[in-house]
Amino acid sequence: MASTATISLVKLWEDSTAQYKLCGGGVEVVIYSLGGVIQSILAPNNQGEVVDVTLGYDTPQEYGKFYFGALVGRFANRIAHGKFSLDGVSYQLAVNNGPNHLHGGLSGFDKKNWDHEIIDNKLVLTYTSADGEESYPGQLKVKVTYEVTENAELVIDYEASTDKPTILNLTNHAYFNLEGEATGNIFSHNIQLACNEYTPKDDVSIPTGEITSVTDTNFDLRSSTALTQDLLASIDNQGYDHNFIVEGKTGDMRFVGRVTAGGRVMDVHTTQPGVQFYTGYYLNADGKSGHHYGPYSAFCLETQHYPDSPNKYGNVNTAYEGSQQLTISYHRSRDIKQRPEDEEALIGTDGFLQADNNKKLGWFGGVFAPVALGQFSTTILLRTGWY
């Protein structure tokens, strides 16, 4: 049977930005070639009410600040003082976030207009980052593939290769509000993270080098926790912007966490070692249709390597060379109108969704590929809510 998923080029803007629409299973996703931005994700709740669950702007030219929905690289998150050494060579990157380097520098991947084409009902974006761009070593070739399946999944695959040793940390910086991007705050949301430890940070958001247990702290989110205003204020008066360590072996697909609100559930799985949980304290923007996005308007779950990992945490590999690939896949599913009979079987005694059993409901459509050295995958499932 032919797939019912569709993809179409909607518009070419005067600055050569392409706007695509991907549809499948009732989900509609808009993507720009500029920054590889996910401009919108329309998803229904358990009452069939459809809203846009991602923050952003109405036109591609407005993007650039806050990294709304963007592909982030070469190195997502922070590098202390913009400095690192690789194979005995010291490098100085741009300092663009206080005293640190953030999200690839002054002109990272979020600001590039990627080449684009439709192949096999998928949107393929490619970009070649020259040796020395933003002072990173090595020519880096990146390919990002977007697909919306007939099962209402949004799949994003990243691949990268370099001609000499470099550092690499790619992620997508979508901001989510499961009540809808215009609803103002995330205080109605509950979160659960399968993370026993986190990396404490200093006053400029660089990890101290420690790995600390979450037990008996407000970083213990191992059971479903309401993101109340009081809780967020208790975290340095700014909410969460911290790297949590995902339990299990890096390279294996593990459950990261679950967020619920508005009759929608978002589950995250990854092979990456960490996830940056950010609750949007610094947001201050007028977005889609003039909606104001203030502090705590949205949350991010950015699966990635630890911040400043080129300088710390020697067990975390962020150096890639040769033909090694980095692949990250996100899946957001609109899915079921009623609770599946076997869903209870998927929930472990700790309340976590069991990653090994997800295929029972066909949510991921067999997209799991063998994970090789230097290759990573992340899965985000957005579905109607039973919680």
C-alpha positions in Angstrom: 0.0 0.0 0.0 1.3 3.4 -0.9 2.3 5.8 1.9 -0.2 8.5 2.8 2.6 10.8 4.0 3.3 13.8 1.8 6.0 16.5 1.4 5.8 19.7 -0.6 7.7 22.8 -1.3 5.4 25.6 -0.1 7.4 28.7 -0.8 10.8 30.1 -1.9 11.5 33.4 -0.1 13.4 36.3 -1.7 16.5 35.4 0.3 16.4 31.9 -1.2 15.1 30.2 2.0 12.8 27.3 1.1 9.7 26.5 3.2 8.5 22.9 3.2 5.4 21.2 4.6 5.5 17.6 5.7 2.3 15.8 6.6 1.4 12.3 7.8 -1.0 10.7 10.1 -2.7 14.0 10.9 0.5 15.8 11.9 1.7 18.8 9.9 5.3 20.1 10.2 6.8 23.2 8.6 10.6 23.4 8.1 12.8 26.1 6.7 16.1 25.5 4.9 17.5 28.5 6.8 18.9 27.0 10.0 17.0 23.8 9.3 14.4 25.3 11.6 11.3 23.4 12.7 8.9 26.3 12.4 5.8 24.5 13.6 4.4 21.1 14.7 0.7 20.9 14.8 -0.5 18.1 17.1 -3.8 17.1 18.6 -4.5 16.2 22.2 -6.7 13.5 23.6 -9.8 15.6 22.8 -8.7 16.1 19.2 -7.8 19.7 19.7 -4.9 20.7 17.4 -2.4 23.3 18.4 1.2 24.3 17.5 3.4 23.0 20.2 6.7 24.7 19.2 7.7 28.3 19.7 9.0 30.4 16.8 8.3 33.1 14.3 6.1 33.7 11.3 8.9 34.2 8.8 12.4 32.7 8.4 14.0 36.1 8.4 12.9 36.7 12.0 14.9 33.7 13.3 18.4 33.9 14.8 17.9 34.7 18.4 17.1 32.0 21.1 17.8 29.2 18.5 14.1 28.5 18.1 13.7 25.1 16.4 17.1 25.3 14.9 19.9 22.8 14.0 22.7 23.7 16.4 26.4 23.1 15.7 29.3 22.6 15.2 29.3 22.3 19.0 26.0 22.7 20.9 26.1 24.1 24.4 29.1 25.8 26.0 32.8 25.5 25.8 34.6 27.4 28.6 36.4 30.5 27.3 36.0 29.2 23.8 39.2 27.1 24.2 40.0 23.4 23.6 42.9 21.3 22.6 42.9 18.3 20.2 45.9 16.2 19.3 48.2 18.6 21.0 46.8 21.7 19.0 45.1 24.5 20.9 42.1 26.2 19.4 40.4 29.5 20.2 36.7 29.8 19.3 34.5 32.8 19.3 33.3 33.9 22.8 29.6 34.8 22.3 27.9 34.0 25.6 29.5 35.8 28.5 33.0 34.4 28.7 32.1 31.2 26.8 31.5 29.8 23.3 27.9 28.8 22.7 26.1 26.7 20.0 28.8 26.9 17.4 29.7 30.6 17.6 28.8 33.8 15.9 27.5 32.2 12.8 26.7 28.6 13.6 24.6 26.1 11.7 21.4 27.8 12.9 22.3 30.8 10.6 23.2 28.8 7.5 20.8 28.4 4.5 21.2 24.7 3.9 21.0 23.1 0.4 17.8 21.2 0.1 16.1 18.6 -2.0 13.3 16.0 -1.8 14.4 12.4 -2.0 12.1 9.4 -1.4 9.4 11.5 0.3 12.0 13.0 2.6 13.5 16.5 3.0 17.3 16.3 2.8 19.4 19.3 3.9 23.1 19.4 3.4 25.8 21.8 4.5 29.6 21.8 4.2 31.4 23.7 6.9 34.8 24.7 5.7 38.0 23.9 7.6 38.5 26.8 10.0 34.9 28.0 9.9 34.2 29.6 13.3 37.8 28.4 14.0 36.9 24.7 14.2 39.3 22.3 12.6 38.5 20.1 9.6 36.0 20.3 6.7 32.8 18.9 8.0 30.0 17.6 5.8 26.6 17.4 7.4 23.4 15.9 6.1 20.1 16.2 7.9 17.0 14.3 6.8 13.5 15.1 7.8 10.6 12.8 7.3 7.0 12.7 8.5 5.6 9.1 8.3 2.1 7.9 7.8 2.2 6.9 11.5 2.4 10.6 12.4 6.1 10.5 13.3 8.6 13.3 12.6 12.0 11.7 12.0 15.2 13.8 11.9 18.4 12.0 11.0 21.8 13.7 11.3 25.0 12.5 9.6 28.4 14.1 9.6 31.9 13.3 8.3 35.2 15.2 8.6 38.5 15.1 6.8 40.6 15.5 10.0 40.0 15.3 13.8 37.5 17.8 15.1 34.9 18.1 17.8 31.2 17.8 17.1 28.0 18.1 19.2 24.8 18.4 17.2 21.3 18.8 18.5 17.9 20.4 17.7 16.9 23.4 19.8 13.1 23.1 19.6 11.2 24.9 22.4 8.1 23.0 23.4 4.9 24.0 25.2 2.5 21.1 25.0 -0.5 23.3 25.8 0.3 25.4 22.7 3.0 27.9 21.8 0.7 30.9 22.7 -0.4 29.7 26.2 2.2 31.7 28.1 4.0 29.3 30.5 4.8 25.7 31.3 3.5 25.6 34.9 0.9 23.0 34.0 3.5 20.6 32.7 4.9 17.6 34.5 8.3 16.1 33.8 10.0 12.8 34.6 13.7 12.2 33.8 15.5 8.9 34.0 18.6 10.5 35.3 20.2 9.6 38.6 23.0 12.2 38.2 23.7 15.7 36.8 26.7 17.9 36.2 26.7 20.9 38.6 27.7 24.2 36.9 29.4 27.4 37.9 27.9 30.9 37.7 28.6 31.1 34.0 27.0 27.7 33.2 30.2 25.7 32.8 30.2 22.3 34.5 32.5 22.2 37.5 33.8 18.7 36.5 31.8 17.0 39.2 29.1 14.4 38.7 26.5 14.6 41.5 23.6 12.5 42.6 20.2 14.0 42.3 19.0 12.4 45.5 17.5 14.7 48.0 17.7 17.7 45.7 15.4 19.6 43.4 17.2 17.9 40.5 15.6 14.6 41.4 13.0 14.4 38.6 12.9 10.6 38.5 9.2 10.6 39.4 6.7 12.8 37.6 7.2 16.3 38.9 5.0 19.4 38.4 7.0 22.3 36.9 5.4 24.8 39.3 6.5 28.4 39.5 7.8 27.8 43.0 9.9 24.8 41.9 11.5 26.7 39.0 12.2 29.7 41.3 14.0 27.4 43.7 16.6 26.6 41.1 19.0 29.5 41.3 15.9 31.8 40.8 16.2 30.9 37.1 14.8 27.4 36.7 16.6 24.6 35.0 19.4 25.0 32.5 21.4 21.9 33.4 22.9 18.8 31.9 21.5 15.6 33.2 23.3 12.2 32.8 21.1 9.7 31.0 21.2 6.3 32.7 22.6 3.4 30.8 25.3 2.8 28.3 26.0 5.5 25.8 25.3 4.1 22.4 22.3 2.1 23.6 18.8 3.5 23.1 17.6 4.5 26.6 14.6 6.3 28.0 15.4 9.9 28.8 12.1 11.3 30.1 8.4 12.1 29.7 6.6 15.4 29.7 2.8 15.7 30.0 0.4 18.6 29.6 -2.7 19.6 27.8 -3.7 16.0 27.0 -0.4 15.4 25.2 2.6 13.2 26.2 6.1 13.6 25.0 8.6 10.7 25.5 12.3 11.0 24.8 14.8 8.3 24.1 18.4 8.6 23.2 21.8 7.0 22.7 23.5 10.2 23.7 25.2 10.5 27.2 23.3 13.6 28.4 20.3 15.9 28.0 20.2 19.6 28.6 16.9 20.4 30.3 16.1 24.1 29.9 13.0 25.9 31.1 13.3 29.1 29.2 14.1 31.6 31.9 15.9 34.0 29.4 13.1 34.0 26.9 11.9 37.5 25.9 10.5 37.6 22.3 7.4 38.4 20.3 6.8 35.3 18.2 4.2 33.9 16.0 1.2 36.2 15.5 2.7 38.6 18.0 2.5 36.2 20.9 4.9 37.2 23.6 7.3 34.5 24.9 8.5 35.4 28.4 10.4 33.4 31.0 9.2 29.9 31.4 7.1 30.0 28.2 8.6 26.7 27.0 11.1 23.9 27.8 13.9 22.2 25.8 15.2 18.7 26.1 18.5 18.8 24.1 20.1 15.4 23.9 23.8 15.9 23.4 27.3 15.5 24.9 28.0 17.2 28.2 28.7 21.0 28.1 32.5 21.7 27.9 33.2 18.0 27.3 36.2 18.7 25.1 37.8 20.0 28.3 36.2 17.8 30.9 34.7 14.3 31.4 37.3 12.4 29.4 35.0 9.4 29.1 32.7 11.3 26.8 33.8 11.3 23.1 33.2 14.4 21.1 36.0 13.9 18.6 35.1 12.5 15.2 37.2 11.7 12.2 37.1 9.9 8.9 33.9 8.3 7.8 32.3 8.1 11.3 28.7 9.4 11.4 26.7 11.1 14.0 23.0 10.4 13.6 20.2 11.8 15.8 16.5 10.8 15.1 13.5 12.6 16.6 10.0 11.1 16.4 6.9 13.0 17.3 3.7 11.0 17.0 0.1 12.1 17.1 -1.0 8.5 17.3 -3.8 6.9 19.2 -7.3 8.2 20.0 -7.8 5.7 22.8 -5.5 4.0 25.3 -3.9 0.9 23.9 -4.8 -2.2 25.8 -1.1 -3.2 26.2 0.2 0.2 27.3 0.4 -0.8 30.9 2.8 -3.6 29.9 5.2 -0.9 28.6 5.4 0.9 32.0 8.1 -0.4 34.4 7.8 -0.6 38.1 9.7 2.7 38.3 7.1 4.4 36.2 9.4 4.7 33.2 8.4 3.8 29.7 10.4 0.7 28.7 12.4 1.6 25.5 12.9 -2.1 24.5 9.1 -2.6 24.1 8.1 0.5 22.1 7.8 -1.4 18.9 4.8 -3.3 20.3 2.7 -0.3 19.4 4.5 0.5 16.2 5.2 4.1 17.3 8.6 4.1 15.8 8.1 2.3 12.5 11.3 0.2 12.7 13.6 3.2 12.3 16.2 1.9 14.8 19.5 1.3 13.0 22.6 -0.4 14.6 24.5 2.2 16.6 28.2 2.3 15.6 31.1 4.2 17.2 30.5 7.9 16.6 26.8 7.4 15.7 24.1 8.6 18.0 20.3 8.5 17.9 17.5 10.3 19.8 13.8 9.6 19.7 11.1 12.0 20.8 7.5 10.7 20.7 4.6 13.1 21.0 1.2 11.5 21.4 -2.2 12.0 22.8 -2.3 11.8 26.6 -3.1 9.2 29.1 -1.5 10.1 32.4 
